[in-house]
Amino acid sequence: MPKTKRTRNWSVPFAFGALLLSWLLWQFSQFWRRLLRQPRLFHPELLPEPSLELIDQAERIARANVEISIEDRLLPDGSHKLVLNAGRRNFREPWARDFG
């Protein structure tokens, strides 16, 4: 009796691979989305202008730092709230004051 060649069913490994690839792409896109939403370390307001005095430059720097620290947060009920954060980059906890 001749033996028939048994073919392998690739649908399950292919589906698993496609699922894994889509999950990895989703994680990669979420990483870049969160990274690009971070405030930039270089801000045009922080460039010194020779015509400004020291107090005016300090005021512009302070205003730019406060504007960078204000974030739009999504609340669990779907509404948005402006929150003033306590710092930049690595320490971004909201203060007890909300704007909005």
N, C-alpha and C positions, 0 to 999 in steps of 0.2 A: 504494500500500500504506500503510495507516494506521500511524503509529508508536504503539507502546504506551508508556504512561508507566511509567518504571522507578522503583520505590520503593526507598528506602534502607534497608538493614538496620541497625537501631539496637542490636542485641544486643551487639556487640563494644564500642562506646563506652559503652554502659550498664554492661556488666560491668567495664570499666576504671574508670569513675567510681565504681561501688559499691566496688570494691577500694580505690581511692584514699581514698574517704570513710571506709571502715572502718579503714584504716591511720592516717588522721589522728585519728580518734576514739580509737584505741588509744594513740597517742602522747600525746594530750591527757590521757587518763585516767592513764597512767603518770606524766606530769609532776605532776599533782595528787596522786597517791598518794605519790610521793617527797617532794613539798613538805610534805604534811600529816604525814608520818612524822618530820619534823625536830623537834627539841625547841623548845618555845615560848620566846620571849624573856622572856615574863612567867611567872613561876612563883610560886604562892601561898606557898611556903616563904620566898621572899625579901622578903615584906612585913614591915617592922619592927613589932614589938609594943612598946609603951612599957614594959611590965612586965619585959622582958628586959634584962639587962645587956649591955654591949658584947661580952664574950667569948661569951656565949650566942648572940647574934645572929651573930657571926662563925662559930661552930660550925654553926649552922643553914644559913648560906649555903654554907659549905664542903661540908657533907653533901649539900645540894641540887645543887651543881655536880657532885659525884662521881656521884650517882644519875642525873643527866641524861646524863653521859658514858658510861654503861654501855649497850651495844647488844646486841641479839640478831642474830648473823650466821649466815647459811645457808652451810654448807660444801659443797664439791662432792659429797661422798658422801651428802648429804641431811640430815645431822645439824645441830644448832644449837649455837652456842657464844656465851657471853656475853663481850664484848670491852670493855675499858676504853679509850676514845678519848683522844687527847691534847688535844682541844679541842672547840669548838662551832662550828657553822655552816659556816664556810669551810675550816677545817682539821680534818679528821676522820680522821686516820690512827690505826690501832690501835697501842697500845703492845705491848711484847713479853710482856705478861702476859694470860693468858686466865682467865676465871672460869667454872666450870661443871663 
